[in-house]
Amino acid sequence: MKISRRTVLTTGAAAAGAMVMGMPARAQSRTILRYAHVQPESHVTTASAQWLADQLAEVSSADVEMQIFPGGQLGGPDEMLDSLQVGALDFAWISAAGLAQSMPEFNVFSLSYLFDSDEHFLAAMAEGSPLYKRLQEIVGESPYGVELAGILGGVPRNLYNNVRGVEKPSDLDGIKVRVQSSPVEARVWSALGASPQQLAWTEIYTGLQTGVVNGAESSIDAYLSSNFNEVAPYLSLTRHQYMVLPLLMSKRTYEKVGDHAQDLVRLAAESGVRNQIEYQNGSLASLRKAVERGATVSEPNVAPFREAVADIVQGEADRYNANDILQMIAGQR
C-alpha cells in the first residue's frame, strides 16, 4: 500500500535548521515537552515521535522542544499514565492492552480478529470517525487528566516461539505465551490452547532465553527491533490482533505551549495517521528481514483460530460495556 491519504512532508532539514536558530537568550524561555514509550529507539514509533518533535520545532520557531524517551526509560504503562496525570510527562503512547487496566473499554482491542485488513483499520480509526470520537470521550472523561491525541499502530500482531511452528491452534498446546497486562489477553490465548503468562515487555527477551515463556506476540517490526528472532525463531503469521496504540497527551500540556496549542493538537493527530501508514508500508519489508535473519515463517489458515475465540468476543464486549465499539468497527467493513 502506498502512502496516499496524507502528503508526506520532508521536514527534517528544516526542523534541524529551526533548532540551530535558537539563541541562548531564547533557550531560557523554550518550552520543553517530554514524550515516552516502551519500544526501543530503533522502533518505528520513535520515528513518529521524532517527526512530531521536528514539526513542533519548525512551527514554533524552536520555541517548543520535544525530548523523546524510548525503551521504557520513564517506566511502563502505569508509570507513564501517572506522569501524564501530574504533568511530568506530556505525551506517551500506551498500548490498548496496557491502558485497559485504567480504562476498561480498551480491553475490547485485545480480542482477536476485530479488523479484517489494513484498510479496515485505517477506516475505523480515521480522525473524526465514530470510533475515534468514542475513544476520545473515554479517554477525556477518565480521571487521569489526559486526552487522546492520536492513534498509532495499524499492523497485525503475530505469534513467535522457540518450540515449533504454529499452523493450527492445537500446535499451541504446552507453549507458554507472554501476554500483555489486559485480562482479556489471557482468556484469548487460553481459548487457543496456550498457557498465557503476563510479563513486562522489557523482560521478554530474557524470559524467552530462560524458559519463563516459550513465545510472545507483537508486530514483526517489534519482533526484529527487540531481536526476539534470536531466541524465538518460529514466526507464525496469525494476524490475530491489530495494534491499537493510543497516543495520550496530558491536559496540563496546554498550559505549557500557550499559543502553539492548536498546532500541537493538529500535529499529534497527524503523527498517528502517518505512523499507521508507514507501519503498514513497512510490514512486507519487515517480513523479508525476518526471513533474512533466520526466522522460520509459517502462514496458517486463520479460520480455526478465529472460530476458537468467537464465543469470547461477545462475552468480553458485554463485560467491558464495549458493544458500541464492536458495532463501530463492524460499520467500517
N, C-alpha and C positions, 0 to 999 in steps of 0.2 A: 504494500500500500504506500502511495506517495504522500508526502506532506502537501495537502491541498486545502485544508479547511482554514488555515491561517497563513499569512505570509511570514516566512521565517526571516528575521532581520539579522544581519551580520553586524553586531554592535560591539564585539569585544574590544577592537582597537579604539573606538570612540569612547567607550567607558573607561578604558585604561587612560586615555588622554584626559578625561574629566578628573580622574583620580590624581593625576600628576599636577593638574592645575591648582590643587588646594594649596593655599598659602598658610604659613604657620599660624598667623592670627586667626584664620578661618577654622583651622583644625580644632581650636579650642571650643568652638561652638558647633562642631559637627555632631550630628545625631548618630549614635551607634546602635544598630539593631543586631539581634542575635538569632540565628536560625540553626536548629539542631535536628538530627535524625540518627538512626541506629546503623545505617548501612555504611560500608567503608567509603573512603574518599573516591575510589575508582567507580563507584556505582553511578548509574545514570541519574538518580535523583540528586546527587551532588552537583552534576552539571546543570540541572534545573534550578537549584538554589543559586548557583553562580550566575546564571543568566539573570535571575531576579536581582541579584546584587549589582550586576553591571548596569542593568536598566535603571535601577534606582539612583545609582551614582550619576548616570547621564542626565536624567530628567531633573535631578535636584542640583545639578552643577556641583556634584561631590559634597553637598551638604548632608546627605544621608549615606552612611556607610553600613553595609551589612556584613557581619562576621559569620562564618559558617563553621559548624562544629559537627562533623560526621562521626561515624563509628561509635556511637553511644557515649561520646565524651561527657555529655551532660546528663547521662542516665537513660533509663528505659522509659516506656510509655507513662508510667505513674509519675516518675520524677519530672519528666518534661511537662506533663499536664499541670503539676503543682507549680512549676516555674512559670508557665504561661499565666496561671491564675494570679500570681503576685507580681507579674510584670518583669521578672528576672530574665525571661525568655520572650521573644517577640513572635517567632514562627517555629513550628515543628510539624512535620508530617508524622502521623501516628497511624499505623495500620488499623483497619476497621476492627480486626480481632483484638488488637491492643487497646483500642478505645472502648470496646464493648463492655468492659467491667465498670466503666464510669457512665456510659450512655448505652443501656442495654439494647436499644433498637439496632445498633450496629452489629449485633450478633447475627442478624439475618445474612450478612455478607460472608459469613463463614460457612453457609450452606453451599452445597455443590451444584454446579450446572444451572445457575441462575441466568447466565448470559450465553447466548448461542454462538457469538462470534465477536471479533474485534469491533466490527461496525456496530453491532448491537450495543456494546459497552459505550462507545462514543456517543451514540444517540441518547442512551438512557442518562448518561452523566453530563450531557451538554449544559453549559451555564444557562439558566433560565428554564430548564426542563422541569416538569412536575417533581421528579425525583430529586433533582438538585435543590429545588426550593424547599422540599420537605426536610432534607438533610440540614439545610441552613437553619430551619426552625428548631430542629432537635438540638443542634449544637448551640445556637444562640440562646435558647431557653434553659440550657443546663446551668448549674450553679458554679461553673468553673471559670466564668469571665472570659470566654473565648468565642470566636466567630469562625465559621467555615469560610476560608479564604480561597479554596480551590480544591480540586481532586486530582491527585497524581495516580499513576498506575496504569491499568488498562490492558495488561497482558495476563495470560493464564498462568496459574501455578502448576507445577509438575512435580512428580514424586521421584526421589532418588534414594538409593540404599546401597549397602555393601554386602548383601546376601545373595540376591538373584534378580534377574529381570522380571518385571511385573507385567504380565499380559492380561490377567483376569483377577477378579477380587480374591479368589482362593490363593493366589500367589502371595498374598499379604499375611497369610497365617504365620504367626510366630514372630513377625517383624515388628520391632519397637520403633514407632514413628514419632519423631518430635512434632508436637503440635503447638500452636500459639495459645495465648492465655484465655481465649474465649472458650467457655464450656461447650459450645456447640461443636468446636473442632474435635473434642474427644468423642462426642456422640457420633459424629460423621465417620471418623476413622474406625471406631469400634464396629459400626454397621458394615464397614467394608472388610472387616476381618483382621485388622491390625491391632496392635497393642499401643494405644496412644500414651505419650509421655510429655508432660509440659517441661519446657526447658527454655531458658533465655536465648535469644538469637546469638549473643556473643559467646555462648557456651556450646554451640552446635558442633563446631569442628572437633573440639576435644571430646565431646560426647560420642561422636562417631568413631574417633580413634580408640576410645577406651571401652566401647560397647555399652555405654549408658543408653544410647539409642543406636539402631541399625540404619535408620533412614530419616529423612526430613522432606520438606516440600517448599518450593518457592518458585519465583521466576527463574528462567535459565540464566539470565544476566546475574542475578544474585548468587546462583549456584557457582558461576565462574568467578565472580569478583571476590567471593569468600574462599575460593579454592576448594570447595567441597568435592569437586571431581577427584581430588587426591585421595579422599577417604570414603567416597561413596560413588563408585564408578558406574553403577547401573542407573541410567536415567530413563524413566518411563513417561511418555507424553500423555499423561492422564487428563490434562487440561480441566481439572476438576473445579477450579475456583478462579475467578478473575480478581486480580489485586485491586483493592479499593484503598487508597492511601489518602485520607483526608488531610489537607493542609490547614492547620489551625493557626489563628492569629490572636494574640492577647488583645483584649479590648483596651487595655492600658496603652497599647502602642499608638492609638490615635492621638493621644496627648503628646507623644514624643515627636511625631512627624508634622503636626500642625497643618500648614498649607499643602503639604505633599500627600495628605490622606487619600484623596481621590486617585492619584497616580498609583499609590501603594496598593489600593484595593484592585484597581484595574490590572496592574501588572502581576499581582499574585494569582488572580484567576487565570490570566493568560499563561502563566508559568505552568499551571496544572494541565491545561489543554495541550500545550507544547510537549510536556512530559509524556502524556498519553500517546501522542502520535509518534514521537521519537522513540519511545519504548517499543511500540508496536513495529515500527520500521526496523528496529534493530533485532527483533526476535529471530529471524532467519539466520542472520549473521552470528548471533549467539549460539544457535544450534550447531552451526558449522564449526565454531570454535570448540564447542564441547566435544565433538567428534575428533577434531584435531588433537585435543588434549587427552584422548584415550577413553572417553566415555562410551559405554555400550548402550546404544539408544534403541528403545522399543516403542512402538506406537500402537497401543492396544485399542481395541474397539471399546469406545466409552459407554456403549449402551448398557452392558451389565453393571457397570459402576453407577450409572445414572439410576438404574432400576433399584439397586441395592439401597440407595438413600432416599428414594422417592417418598416413602412414608414419613421420613423425618422432616422434610421441608415444611409441610403444612403445620405439623405439630409445633415446630420451633417458631414459625411465624406467629402462631397463636400465643405461644408462651411469652414472646417478646413484643406483643402488640405491634407487629410489623406487617400485617396483611396488606396495608395500603402500599407499603414499599414493594412487595411482590407484585401487586397489580400495576404499579407504575413501571416496573421493569418489564413486565409482560406487555404492557401497552406500547413499548418501543420496538417490539419484534416486527 
